[in-house]
Amino acid sequence: KIRIETIDAPEVHGRCPYETDLAARATKRLQALLSEHRMTIARHGNDIYGRTLARISTDAGEVGGIMASEGLARRWTGHRKPWC
């Protein structure tokens, strides 16, 4: 499992309908970005859950930046913020 280190994304099992809906839209967009473009993964260690921390880039740009610019995630600031 890989966690995109540059973003804070909504949870699929969110605390409110808004977060759950946003997570579903973010998941679809991420799937499209990763399936439609060639990608490179730059790994940078692991998070506290053992997931690989990485930046993922495609010819469309850095995936975390794309997701944040489209309002489907937020730039990672070092801690999570509520979506609801």
C-alpha positions as CSV (number, residue, x, y, z in Angstrom):
1,K,0.0,0.0,0.0
2,I,1.2,3.5,-0.9
3,R,0.2,6.7,0.8
4,I,0.7,9.8,-1.4
5,E,2.8,11.9,1.0
6,T,1.9,15.3,-0.4
7,I,-1.9,15.2,0.4
8,D,-4.5,14.7,3.0
9,A,-7.3,12.9,1.3
10,P,-10.9,12.3,2.5
11,E,-11.7,8.8,4.0
12,V,-13.8,6.4,2.1
13,H,-15.7,5.6,5.3
14,G,-16.0,9.3,6.3
15,R,-17.6,10.9,9.3
16,C,-20.2,12.6,7.2
17,P,-21.9,12.3,3.8
18,Y,-19.8,15.1,2.3
19,E,-16.5,13.3,3.2
20,T,-17.8,10.0,1.9
21,D,-18.9,11.5,-1.4
22,L,-15.7,13.5,-1.8
23,A,-13.7,10.3,-1.2
24,A,-15.6,8.4,-3.8
25,R,-14.9,11.2,-6.4
26,A,-11.3,11.4,-5.3
27,T,-10.9,7.6,-5.7
28,K,-12.4,7.7,-9.3
29,R,-10.1,10.6,-10.3
30,L,-7.0,8.9,-8.8
31,Q,-7.9,5.7,-10.7
32,A,-8.2,7.7,-13.9
33,L,-4.9,9.5,-13.4
34,L,-3.1,6.2,-12.7
35,S,-4.7,4.2,-15.5
36,E,-4.5,6.8,-18.3
37,H,-0.9,7.9,-17.8
38,R,2.5,6.4,-17.3
39,M,3.7,6.9,-13.7
40,T,6.8,7.1,-11.7
41,I,6.8,6.4,-7.9
42,A,9.4,8.1,-5.7
43,R,9.4,6.3,-2.3
44,H,10.3,8.1,0.9
45,G,10.0,5.6,3.8
46,N,6.9,4.4,5.6
47,D,4.1,6.0,7.7
48,I,3.1,4.9,11.1
49,Y,0.7,2.3,9.6
50,G,3.5,0.7,7.6
51,R,2.4,2.1,4.2
52,T,5.0,3.3,1.8
53,L,5.1,7.1,1.6
54,A,5.6,8.3,-2.0
55,R,5.2,11.0,-4.6
56,I,3.6,9.7,-7.7
57,S,4.1,11.6,-11.0
58,T,2.6,11.2,-14.4
59,D,3.0,13.1,-17.6
60,A,0.0,15.1,-16.4
61,G,1.9,16.2,-13.3
62,E,2.4,15.2,-9.6
63,V,-0.7,13.3,-8.6
64,G,-1.1,14.9,-5.2
65,G,-0.9,18.4,-6.7
66,I,-3.5,17.5,-9.3
67,M,-5.8,16.1,-6.7
68,A,-5.4,19.1,-4.4
69,S,-5.9,21.6,-7.3
70,E,-9.1,19.9,-8.2
71,G,-10.4,20.1,-4.6
72,L,-10.4,16.3,-4.2
73,A,-7.6,16.4,-1.5
74,R,-5.7,19.0,0.5
75,R,-2.0,19.6,0.6
76,W,-0.4,17.8,3.6
77,T,0.5,20.2,6.4
78,G,1.7,17.6,8.9
79,H,-1.6,16.8,10.5
80,R,-5.1,15.8,9.4
81,K,-8.0,18.3,9.4
82,P,-11.7,17.4,9.5
83,W,-13.6,17.3,6.3
84,C,-17.0,17.6,7.9
